[in-house]
Amino acid sequence: MPGFELFGEEEKKEVNDVLETGIYMRYGFDGPRKGIWKAKELEQALRERFNVQYAQLTSSGTTALTTAMAALGIGAGDEVIMPTFTFVASFEAVLSVGATPVLVDVDDTLTLAPAAVKAAITPCTKAVMPVHMCGSMADMDALEEICREHKLLLLEDACQSTGATHKGRALGSIGDAGTFSFDFVKTITCAEGGAVITNNKDIYTKCDAYSDHGHDHLGGADRGADGHPHLGYNFRISELHAAVGLAQIRKLDKFLAILRNNKQVLKETLAAVPQVTFRRLPDPEGDSATHLSFFLPDEETARKATAAIKAAGLPAFYWFDNNWHYVRKWQHFKESATLTPFAAQLAKAMEVYKTKTFPASDAVISRCISFPISLVWTEDELRDRASKLATAVKSVL
């Protein structure tokens, strides 16, 4: 995802503001920082952009997920339903709070299949965590209804879909809480960073403290006067990272317009190739368009097409063989390969993954290719890439 492609004077200006004060920590040092509070500014920008009441920055999307789960009270003995297709950080965060990840199948949206979610609910289920993969959204209407019916928490992992919407609502703002990643290869970037957004004051207050060692931030300029209502960890973002993100979020609409235009050209060209079908989008207008994801008739054809696309000098993600994004290659997860042992209850629950298979997900992901979309292509480069992509796919059909 391409936020890093358009760094410019805007980012330099915001970072230089911080460098000139010499105060790189987001808390404290009120006098020397001379009124420069980039993290606070970015949190305000997030609230306004995503139409939510509260936003809490963290050091990464992973820590944003962990912080959100802690604030939601998810922990030992709780089950969190999540998809088989995501980045490993999603299950890492579940495990980090001692909860049990319950992987279920995805459908042609490349996100949680609502029927699979329903089938996985048990008395221990605490939350459903859709992951809005590759720029687009899960079926939020169906997932909201399931969570209402079963009184479950809805936690959105929107780390790969910053700026996308579902029926006018920003992804991340729909559930009890939502999370974003602003690492180097996300739609907008802080280089490293993340955020939790919510409309629930209690959740926000807990996130605010949890991400800073439990500080309640009620001591004013004296951090030593803060109380510590509960344990927390150091998941803070720095002012330097927040400064980069502040410049980037102001460019988000520009980024989305370029991505959507480029995707439309690519899709129209590829649509002329017989036997190509496209990812189903629950709300096409809300797509952030970071990828063009499409399906070929079978696994063999998809593998050949991926090779042909790469041979043409173009990028292509064949997720079925990817070590980091699909359950098929998560041997460390399946074998509970940890440096520290799980609690006995969690260790027992994880035993199922040593033999569990996901044929429905395999049938989807084995046929899927995602083509990443850039912000910096010229019109000629865009048309050339579209033609080469279509030609490469056509060559194997």
N, C-alpha and C positions, 0 to 999 in steps of 0.2 A: 504494500500500500504506500502511496507516493508522497506523503507530506514533505519528506526530506528533499524532494526534487526541486522545490521552490523556496529555498532559503534566500534571504536578501537583506536589504538595508533595514527592513522592519525588525527582523530578529536581532540584528546587530545593535540597533538602537536600544531595544529593551534590555539586552544583556549588558550593554555598556552602562546603562543606568545603575545596574547592580554593581558592576565592577568599580564604578566611581565611588560608591559608598564603602566598599570593602566588606559589606555584611551579606554573607551568602546563605545564612540560615533563615528560615521563614519565621521563626519565633524570636522574641526578645530583641535586645540591642536597639530599643526604640529611638534613642537620641541619635546615635551615629548613622542610622539608616536614612535619616533626613526625609522621612515621609515616603520612602520607596518600599512598597509592599506588593511585590509581583504575584505572590501566591494568592493573596487576598483579592487582587484584581482579577486573576484568572478564575477563581471560584465565583466571583460575581458574574463574569462573562459566561461561565458555564450555566449558572442559574438562569440568566436571561436567554441564552441561546436555546436551552432545552426546556424552558418554561417549567422550572421546578423551584421549590422553596429553598432547598439546601444542596450544597455541594462540598465535598471534602476531598482535597487532593491527597494523593499518596505517592509513594516512590515508584510504583509500577502497576500495571493491570492486575498482576498476580496478588500484590498486597491489597489492592482495592477489593478483590474478591474475598480474600481472607478477612479483611476488616468488615466488609458488609455481612459476611456470615456470622462473625462474632457479634456484631450489633443486632443481628436478627435472632440471636440466641441459638444458633445451630451448633451442635457439638456431639459429644459421645452418645452413641445409640440412635442418633438421627440419621435418616436416609435422605439423600439429595438426588433426585432424578435428573440425569444429564445425558447428552447425546454421545454417540460413538464417534462422531466426527466433530472435532474441536481441536484446540491446542492443548498440550499436556498441562498447561497452567490451570485449566478448569478443574481437573481432578486433583491436581496438587493442592489447590486451595481447600477443597473439601477435606482432603486428608489432613491438612495442616491444623484444622480445628477439631480433629478427632472424629469427624462424621464419616459416614459410609457413602461412597459414590455408587449410584445405581445406574449403570449404563443401559440405555435403551436405543432402539433403532431410529434411524433417520429415514425420511422419505424424499421425494423428488424436490422438496424445498431445500435440501441439504441441511435441514434442521430437524428438531424433534418431531417425530410422528405422533400426533395426538392420541391415536389408538394405542400405541406402544406405551405412552405415558400412563394412560388409564390402567392398562394391564399390569403395570409395575407398582401401583400404589399398594402399600401395606400399612398396618397400624403404626409402623415406625417412620413412615414418610413424613418429612418436615417441610420440604421445599421442592419446587420444580425450577430447574435452571436451564432455560433455553439459551443457546449460544447462537447469536446472529452472525453466521459465518460469511466470509467473503463479500461483505458489503451489503447483504440483504437480510431480510427478517424471517423469523419463525411465524407460524400461524398463531398470532397472539389472541385472536378472538377465541379460538378453541382452547388455548392454554389458560386464558383468564377464566373461562367457564369451568374448566376442570378444577382450577385452584379454588374458585368460589364454592363449588359443589362439595369439595372434600376439605375445605378450610385449611388450605396449604399456602405457604409463603411462595411468592413468585419473585425470583431473583434473576434479573436479566444480565447475561454476559454479553455486553454490546461492544466488546473490545475491538472487534474487527469491523464495526459498522457505525463509526462516529458520523453523525449527520444524517443517517438514514431515518425514515419515519414509517409508521404504520397508521394509515388512515388519519394523518394529520398530527399524530403524537410522536414525539421523538423516541426512538428506541433507547431504552435505559430509563425512561420516565414513566413507563406503563406499569411496572411491577411495584412491589414493596420497596425495592431498591434496584439500582442499575449500576453497572460498572463500565469504565472505559480504560483503554490502554493508550498511552501516548509515547510508546517506544519508537525507535528510529524508523521502523517500517510499518507505521500505522497511518491512517488517513490524515491526521495531523499529529505532529510530534513535539515532545519536549526533549527529545533524545532518550530520556528515560522518565517515565511518570505514569500516573493513573489517577482515576477519580471515582468516587462513589456519589451518586445523586439520589435524592429521595424527596418525598413530600411529607415525611414523618419526622417531626422534631426529635422524638426520643431516639430514633435510629441514627439521625445525624449527630446528636450529642454524644452518643456512644462511639460513633466512628471518629469524631473529633478527638476524643480522649484516647481511644484504643490505638490510633495511629501515631501517638506521641507519648508512649510509656504510661498512659493513664492520666496525663495532665488534664485537669478540668478547665484550664485556661481562664480561671476566674481571679487570678492574682494580679491582674493588671500588668504593669511593666516588670514586676518582680516574678520571674518564673518560679523562684524558690517558694513563693507564697501560694502557688497553685495547690489545690487538693488533688488527691488520687483516689477517686471513688471505686476504681477497679483496675486490675492489671492491664497493661498494654504493651506495645512493642514499638520499636523505632521504624516506622514505615513512612517517615516524613519525606516530602519533596524538598529540594533546595530552591532558593530564590533564582539561581541561574537557570535551572531547568524550567521553572515556572515562567520565567521571562521569555524563553523560546516559545513555550506554549501559548503565551498571551498574544504574541505576534501571529502565531499560526491560526488560532481560532478566529481571528479577524479575517482570515483568508478562506475560511471554510466554505462559504457560499461560492466563491470563485473556483475553488477546487472541485466542488460538486458539479458545477456547470460544465467544466472541462471534461470531467470523467464521464458524465452522462452523455455528452455529445460524442465523445470518442467511442463509448460502448455502443451507441446507436449505429454508428457507421460500421463497426465490426460485426454487430449482430445482423444487420441487413445484408451484409456481404455473405456471411456464413449461412444465413437462412436459405440461400439459394442452393446449397449443397443437399442433395437428397439424403435421407436417413439421419440427419442431424436434428436433434431436439434440444430444447433449452430448459434450464432450471425453472421450476415453477416459483413465481414470486407472489406471495399473498397480497401484496400491494405494489404493483410495478412502479407507480409514481413515487414511492418512497425509497426506491433503491438508491444507494449511494454510488453504485456503479464502479466499484474498485476492481471487479473481475467480470469477465464474461464466462459463465459456467455452462457447459453443454454436455450432452450425452451422445454416445455412439451405440450401435446396436448390441455390442457385446464386449467383453473384456479384451479379447485378442485384438479387435479392431481399435479399441481405445489405446492399447499399448503401442500399436503400430503408428497410430496417428500422433501420439505424443512424440515418438521418435522422429517422425517426419517433420513435425513442427520445429523441433529442436535442430534438426538438420538444415532447416531453412533459416536458421539463425535467430529464431524467435523463442521466447520463454513459454513454458507450459508446466502446469502443476498436475501431475497424475497422482492424486491423493491416496489411491489404493496401495501404492508402494512407498508412501511418505512415512518416515520414521516418527514424525512429531505430531501429526494431525489426525491419524486414523488408528482405531483400536487394533487393527491387524498387526501393527508393528510395535505395539507397546509391551514388549516382553518384560520390561522392568516393572510395569504396572501389574501385569498378569502374575508375575512371580513374587510380588511384594518385595522387590529388591530395594530395601531401605538401609541407610546407615545407622538408624536407630530403630528398635523394634516397635511395632504397633502395640497398642493395648490389646489384651486378649480378645475382647469382644470384636474389635475391628479386624484383627488378624483372622479370626474365624469367618467373618463376613466376606473377607477378600478371597477366601479359598475358591469361591465359585468361578473366579476369572481364570483359574488354571485350565479349565476345560470349556468354558462358555463360548459359544460362537454366535455370530450375528448374520445369518444368511440374508435377511432382508436388507440390512445395511450394505452388505457385500454386493448385492445385486444392483444397488444404486451407485455406490462409490467406485466399483470396478469399471463402470462405463463412463465415468465423469472426468472431464478435463476442465481446468480453469485457466483462463488466459488473463494475465494481469494487465491493467490499463495504466498508462502513464499520463502525467500532466504536461510533459514537455515535448511531445511529438508535434512537428509541424503538420500542416494539412497533407502535404505530399507523403510524409513519413507514415501518417495514419492510414492513408489510402494504400500505400505500399504494403504495410503490415496486414491490413485486411485482406488484400489480394493473396499475399503469401500464405496467410492462415487458411483461407478457403482452399487454395490449391493443394496445400499439404494434406488437409483432411480428405479432400476429394481423391487424392492419389492412392489412398488405402481402401477406399470403398468400392 
